[in-house]
């Protein structure tokens, strides 16, 4: 992994070389992506699809090449199944609105009393849009409770599925715990009841090879900025037969076929979901991010991040065992479970017997994060936009470290040393 491609890693933070371990929030960008943005604005910036002049033709070609690249990247059957959005949140909101307005045989697909199921680890972006839909349609949002080890309860999920279930929407990977959820089994059980499934792939697509046809999910949402691409660009994948039934979520230019005072007809896929000027610079840069990841190869990326995550968890467990000569303890959430580049933990004042009952001994995650930052180590602290999960853990938040392909064991070692110093300052 060539760290030299990431200029920001040379930055100094409080006089220390930056150690960036907040990749689950957003990843850093290689020079190839940054250069692509400069190239686009410098050489062929022009609105796409509707222009016959040279620059518009170039911009249009790059945008549609990016769409095909995304389709190939996630194993979609057709580029027509790739809708460009602003990001994961926008993708899920688009789906939530559209499926709420969809008609089947002249009747609303979502009716009063119908149910939507999510899991207990969801990001707010995979909770709130469904709550809003349920409020509009007088439907019911249900969630799968967590097992004691914080893993997905497949039996409880199977028990929630019923003839009232109209959609299942779950995170492929938890943004807090890093747990890889059993999406293959979730999809299989949902399909047995004829229920479509949406996957939040924000934390999976950057870290593992995803094939939507093999998974057989109806929808998947993910963001460019978490996979070394720019902000402001994301993807909603949908099976063609579903996208054709769904009405558009937004109106305006691009998404129309004809507009008359008497009414409007809509464009073909995928354009009927892409109202307004598309983010053609973002799509071009996302294409470059995909090419960058492909140049390294999935086998290398997955092996590297798996090794790094396991190494970091073992180093943290070492601190738990040593307890810094009795100064304090560390609790790792979902310790030992397969993870995709994310570890959450908390620091306690004293040895830990029951994390929920010892909340008074918890060192606030913000304090830990602030002291790590003073040493040049960037981590995320708080509820990570997953308050229901944090509430279930019985804490005000966690400290989260998350890895990208440019991180290495030196980053982990620096983080561990910084954490030890933070513990000594907070507990000594």
C-alpha positions in Angstrom: 0.0 0.0 0.0 1.6 3.3 -1.2 1.2 5.8 1.6 3.0 8.4 -0.6 -0.2 8.6 -2.7 -2.0 10.2 0.3 -0.5 13.7 0.8 -2.6 14.4 3.9 -0.7 11.7 5.8 2.3 14.0 5.8 0.4 16.6 7.8 1.5 17.6 11.3 -1.1 17.7 14.1 -0.1 19.4 17.3 3.5 18.9 16.2 3.1 15.2 15.6 2.8 13.3 12.3 -0.8 12.5 11.6 -2.1 9.0 12.4 -5.5 8.8 10.8 -7.8 6.2 12.3 -11.2 7.7 11.5 -11.8 6.0 8.1 -15.3 4.8 9.0 -16.3 8.5 9.0 -14.5 9.4 5.8 -11.4 8.1 4.1 -8.5 10.1 2.8 -8.0 10.6 -1.0 -5.1 9.5 -3.1 -3.5 12.0 -5.4 -5.1 10.2 -8.4 -8.5 11.3 -7.1 -7.5 14.8 -6.2 -5.8 15.2 -9.7 -9.0 13.9 -11.4 -11.1 16.7 -9.7 -8.6 19.4 -10.8 -8.5 17.9 -14.3 -12.2 17.9 -14.7 -12.6 21.6 -13.7 -9.6 22.7 -15.6 -10.1 20.9 -18.9 -13.6 19.7 -19.6 -16.0 21.2 -17.1 -19.4 21.4 -18.9 -23.0 20.2 -18.1 -23.7 16.7 -19.4 -26.2 14.9 -21.6 -27.9 17.9 -23.1 -25.0 19.6 -24.8 -23.8 18.9 -28.4 -20.5 20.7 -28.0 -17.2 19.1 -27.5 -16.7 19.7 -23.7 -20.2 18.4 -22.9 -19.6 15.3 -24.9 -16.4 14.6 -23.0 -18.0 15.2 -19.6 -21.0 13.0 -20.6 -18.7 10.2 -21.7 -16.7 10.3 -18.4 -19.9 10.3 -16.4 -21.4 7.3 -18.1 -18.1 5.4 -18.0 -18.1 6.0 -14.3 -21.6 4.5 -14.0 -20.4 1.4 -15.9 -17.3 1.2 -13.6 -19.5 1.3 -10.5 -21.8 -1.4 -12.0 -18.8 -3.7 -12.7 -17.3 -2.9 -9.2 -20.3 -4.2 -7.3 -21.3 -6.9 -9.8 -24.6 -5.2 -11.0 -26.2 -6.7 -14.1 -26.5 -3.4 -15.9 -25.3 0.2 -15.6 -29.0 1.1 -15.7 -29.2 -0.2 -12.1 -26.8 2.4 -10.8 -28.3 5.7 -9.6 -25.9 8.4 -8.6 -26.9 10.2 -5.4 -25.2 12.5 -2.9 -24.2 9.6 -0.6 -25.6 6.7 1.4 -28.1 8.9 3.3 -29.4 10.4 0.1 -29.7 6.9 -1.4 -31.8 5.5 1.5 -34.0 8.6 1.6 -34.6 8.3 -2.1 -35.6 4.7 -1.7 -37.8 5.4 1.3 -39.7 8.1 -0.4 -40.1 6.2 -3.7 -41.2 2.9 -2.2 -43.7 4.8 -0.1 -45.3 6.3 -3.2 -45.1 3.1 -5.3 -48.4 1.5 -6.5 -48.9 -2.2 -7.1 -52.1 -3.1 -9.0 -53.5 0.3 -8.3 -52.9 0.0 -4.5 -50.1 1.5 -2.4 -47.3 -0.9 -1.8 -46.9 0.4 1.8 -50.2 0.6 3.6 -51.4 1.2 7.2 -50.2 -1.5 9.5 -47.5 -2.8 7.1 -44.0 -3.3 8.6 -40.4 -2.5 7.8 -37.6 -4.3 9.6 -34.1 -3.0 10.4 -31.4 -4.3 12.7 -30.3 -3.1 16.1 -26.9 -1.7 14.9 -28.2 0.7 12.3 -26.8 4.2 11.5 -29.4 6.9 11.8 -29.5 7.1 8.0 -31.0 3.6 8.0 -33.5 4.4 10.8 -34.9 7.9 10.4 -36.0 7.7 6.7 -38.0 4.6 7.5 -39.4 6.3 10.6 -40.5 9.2 8.4 -42.0 6.8 5.9 -43.9 4.9 8.6 -45.2 8.1 10.0 -46.6 9.1 6.5 -48.1 5.7 5.8 -49.1 4.7 9.4 -46.8 1.7 9.0 -44.7 0.1 11.7 -40.9 0.1 12.0 -39.5 -3.0 13.8 -35.9 -3.7 14.8 -34.1 -7.0 15.4 -32.7 -7.0 19.0 -29.0 -7.7 19.6 -27.8 -11.0 21.1 -25.7 -10.9 24.2 -22.5 -10.9 22.2 -23.9 -8.0 20.1 -24.3 -10.2 17.0 -27.4 -10.3 14.8 -30.2 -12.6 16.1 -31.2 -14.5 13.1 -33.9 -16.4 15.0 -35.5 -13.2 16.3 -35.4 -11.8 12.8 -37.1 -14.9 11.3 -39.8 -14.5 14.0 -40.4 -10.8 13.0 -41.0 -11.6 9.3 -44.6 -11.9 8.4 -47.1 -11.2 5.6 -47.1 -7.5 6.8 -43.3 -7.1 6.2 -42.8 -5.0 3.1 -39.0 -4.3 3.3 -35.9 -5.3 5.3 -33.1 -2.7 5.4 -29.9 -3.7 7.3 -26.3 -2.6 7.5 -24.0 -5.0 5.8 -21.3 -3.9 8.4 -21.9 -2.1 11.6 -20.3 1.4 11.6 -19.9 1.2 15.4 -18.9 -2.4 16.1 -17.4 -3.4 12.7 -19.4 -6.7 12.8 -20.1 -8.2 9.5 -23.8 -9.1 9.6 -25.1 -12.4 8.1 -26.7 -10.7 5.1 -26.8 -13.9 3.0 -29.0 -15.6 5.5 -31.0 -12.4 6.1 -31.7 -12.1 2.4 -32.6 -15.8 2.0 -35.1 -15.7 4.9 -36.6 -12.5 3.6 -37.0 -13.9 0.1 -38.8 -16.9 1.4 -41.5 -14.5 2.5 -41.3 -12.5 -0.7 -39.8 -9.5 1.0 -37.2 -7.3 -0.7 -33.9 -6.3 1.1 -31.9 -3.2 1.1 -28.3 -3.3 2.3 -26.5 -0.3 3.7 -23.1 -0.9 2.2 -21.4 2.3 3.5 -19.0 0.2 5.7 -18.7 -2.9 3.5 -18.1 -1.7 0.0 -14.8 0.1 0.9 -13.4 -3.0 2.7 -14.6 -6.2 1.0 -15.5 -7.4 -2.5 -19.3 -7.0 -2.9 -21.3 -8.7 -5.6 -25.0 -7.6 -5.6 -26.0 -10.4 -7.9 -24.5 -13.0 -5.8 -26.0 -11.5 -2.6 -29.3 -11.2 -4.5 -30.3 -8.0 -2.6 -32.9 -5.8 -4.2 -31.1 -2.5 -3.2 -27.8 -1.3 -1.9 -26.6 2.1 -0.8 -23.1 3.4 -0.4 -20.9 6.5 -0.4 -17.9 7.6 -2.5 -16.2 9.5 0.3 -15.7 6.3 2.5 -14.0 4.5 -0.4 -11.2 7.0 -1.2 -13.5 9.0 -3.5 -14.8 12.6 -3.1 -17.6 13.8 -0.9 -21.0 14.5 -2.5 -21.3 11.4 -4.6 -22.9 8.1 -3.7 -24.8 5.2 -5.2 -28.2 3.6 -5.0 -28.2 0.2 -6.6 -31.5 -1.3 -7.4 -32.7 -4.4 -9.4 -34.0 -3.1 -12.7 -37.5 -4.6 -12.2 -37.8 -2.7 -8.9 -36.5 0.6 -10.2 -38.9 0.4 -13.1 -41.8 0.2 -10.6 -40.6 2.9 -8.3 -41.7 6.5 -9.0 -39.0 9.3 -8.9 -38.3 11.0 -5.6 -37.5 14.4 -7.1 -38.7 16.4 -10.0 -36.9 18.8 -12.3 -34.5 18.6 -15.3 -32.8 15.4 -16.5 -35.4 13.1 -15.0 -38.2 13.9 -17.5 -39.1 12.6 -20.9 -41.7 15.3 -21.8 -43.2 18.1 -19.8 -46.6 19.6 -20.7 -49.1 21.6 -18.7 -51.3 18.6 -18.7 -48.7 16.4 -17.1 -45.1 15.0 -17.3 -43.7 11.7 -18.5 -40.5 10.4 -16.9 -37.1 9.5 -18.4 -35.8 6.0 -18.6 -33.5 4.3 -16.1 -31.4 5.4 -14.4 -32.1 9.1 -15.2 -35.6 9.3 -13.8 -34.0 9.2 -10.3 -31.3 11.9 -11.1 -33.1 15.2 -11.1 -31.0 18.3 -11.9 -27.3 18.6 -12.9 -25.5 15.4 -12.0 -22.3 15.5 -10.0 -20.2 14.6 -13.1 -17.0 15.7 -11.5 -17.7 13.5 -8.5 -18.5 10.5 -10.6 -15.3 10.9 -12.6 -13.3 11.1 -9.3 -15.2 8.1 -7.9 -14.2 6.2 -11.0 -10.5 7.0 -10.3 -11.0 5.8 -6.7 -12.4 2.5 -8.0 -9.4 2.2 -10.4 -7.1 2.9 -7.5 -8.6 0.1 -5.3 -8.6 -2.3 -8.3 -4.9 -1.6 -8.9 -4.2 -2.9 -5.4 -6.6 -5.8 -5.6 -9.3 -7.0 -3.3 -7.3 -9.9 -2.0 -4.5 -7.6 -0.9 -6.9 -5.0 0.6 -9.0 -7.5 2.6 -5.9 -9.4 3.9 -4.2 -6.2 4.9 -7.1 -4.7 6.8 -8.0 -8.1 8.4 -4.5 -8.4 9.7 -4.4 -4.8 10.9 -7.7 -5.1 12.7 -6.7 -8.3 14.5 -3.4 -6.8 15.4 -5.0 -3.7 16.9 -7.5 -5.8 18.9 -4.7 -8.0 20.3 -2.7 -4.9 21.3 -5.8 -3.5 23.1 -6.4 -6.8 24.8 -2.8 -6.6 26.0 -3.6 -3.3 27.7 -6.7 -5.0 29.3 -4.5 -7.8 30.6 -1.8 -5.5 31.9 -4.2 -2.9 33.3 -1.3 -0.5 33.5 -0.4 -1.8 37.0 -4.0 -1.5 38.1 -4.6 2.0 36.7 -7.7 1.0 34.7 -9.3 -1.4 32.2 -10.5 -1.4 28.6 -13.6 -2.9 27.3 -13.7 -3.9 23.6 -17.1 -4.3 22.1 -17.8 -7.5 20.2 -14.3 -8.6 20.9 -13.1 -11.6 18.9 -15.9 -11.4 16.2 -15.0 -11.0 12.5 -14.8 -7.2 11.8 -14.4 -5.0 8.7 -11.8 -2.5 9.8 -13.6 -1.1 12.9 -13.0 -1.5 16.6 -15.0 0.3 19.4 -13.9 0.4 23.0 -14.1 2.3 26.3 -11.7 3.1 29.1 -12.7 2.5 32.7 -11.3 3.6 36.0 -10.5 0.2 37.6 -11.0 -3.4 36.6 -14.2 -4.2 34.8 -16.7 -6.8 35.9 -19.9 -5.5 34.3 -19.6 -2.6 31.9 -23.3 -1.6 32.3 -23.2 -1.5 36.1 -19.9 0.3 36.2 -21.0 3.3 34.2 -19.8 5.6 37.0 -16.2 4.3 36.4 -16.3 5.1 32.6 -13.8 7.6 31.4 -15.8 9.7 28.9 -14.9 8.9 25.3 -14.5 12.6 24.4 -11.7 12.9 27.0 -9.9 9.9 25.6 -10.3 11.2 22.0 -9.1 14.7 23.0 -5.9 13.3 24.6 -5.3 11.1 21.5 -5.7 14.1 19.2 -3.1 16.0 21.2 -0.7 13.2 20.3 -1.6 13.4 16.6 -3.9 10.4 16.6 -7.3 10.9 14.9 -10.1 8.7 16.2 -13.9 9.1 16.4 -15.8 9.4 19.7 -19.4 9.6 20.6 -22.6 7.8 19.5 -21.4 7.5 15.8 -24.9 8.4 14.5 -26.2 5.2 16.1 -27.8 6.3 19.3 -30.2 3.3 19.6 -27.2 0.9 19.6 -25.2 3.1 22.0 -28.3 3.2 24.3 -28.4 -0.6 24.2 -24.7 -0.7 25.2 -25.6 1.4 28.2 -22.9 4.1 27.6 -22.8 7.7 26.4 -20.5 6.7 23.5 -17.4 4.8 22.5 -14.0 5.4 21.2 -13.7 4.0 17.6 -10.7 3.3 15.6 -11.2 2.4 11.9 -8.7 1.5 9.2 -8.0 2.2 5.6 -5.7 0.5 3.1 -3.0 3.1 3.8 -2.8 2.3 7.6 -0.1 0.0 8.9 1.1 -1.6 12.1 3.2 1.5 12.9 -0.1 3.5 13.1 -1.5 0.9 15.5 1.6 1.0 17.7 1.6 4.8 17.8 -2.1 4.7 18.7 -1.5 2.2 21.5 1.4 4.3 23.0 -0.8 7.4 22.8 -3.7 5.5 24.5 -1.4 4.4 27.3 -0.3 8.0 27.9 -3.9 9.1 27.9 -4.8 6.4 30.4 -2.0 7.5 32.7 -3.1 11.1 32.5 -6.8 10.2 33.1 -6.3 7.6 35.7 -2.9 8.2 37.3 
